[in-house]
């Protein structure tokens, strides 16, 4: 269990306000809702859902593009 928490801490990012947030694919709610027996869906170092974190990253990139246009 300690290794899992260490992996999550490595995966955590920092937003523009300097606060750290857990990636959405690491949140227990989403890990439960989208639980799968396909081990390839999980990041081996963190246990987080890869596809959900990738989706959130894409969303944030698109949001930053739109915000830069303002």
JOKA-V808221 format. One record per residue. N is the residue number from 1. SS is DSSP state (@ for helix, = for strand, . for the rest). PSI is psi in radians with two decimals (none if undefined). Layout:
BEGIN
n,ss,psi
N,SS,PSI
N,SS,PSI
END
This chain:
BEGIN
n,ss,psi
1,.,-0.68
2,@,-0.63
3,@,-0.66
4,@,-0.82
5,@,-0.66
6,@,-0.69
7,@,-0.71
8,@,-0.73
9,@,-0.65
10,@,-0.59
11,@,-0.27
12,.,2.52
13,=,-3.13
14,=,2.35
15,.,-3.09
16,.,-0.26
17,.,0.04
18,.,0.10
19,.,2.55
20,=,2.46
21,=,2.57
22,.,2.40
23,.,2.54
24,@,-0.61
25,@,-0.08
26,@,-0.12
27,.,2.33
28,@,-0.64
29,@,-0.82
30,@,-0.58
31,@,-0.63
32,@,-0.81
33,@,-0.68
34,.,0.45
35,.,2.41
36,.,2.68
37,.,-0.13
38,.,1.76
39,@,-0.36
40,@,-0.28
41,@,-0.22
42,=,2.49
43,.,2.15
44,.,-0.42
45,.,-0.35
46,.,-0.44
47,.,0.12
48,.,2.72
49,=,2.02
50,@,-0.82
51,@,-0.60
52,@,-0.69
53,@,-0.66
54,@,-0.71
55,@,-0.79
56,@,-0.68
57,@,-0.77
58,@,-0.80
59,@,-0.81
60,@,-0.66
61,@,-0.77
62,@,-0.67
63,@,-0.76
64,@,-0.65
65,@,-0.82
66,@,-0.69
67,@,-0.56
68,@,-0.32
69,.,-0.24
70,.,none
END
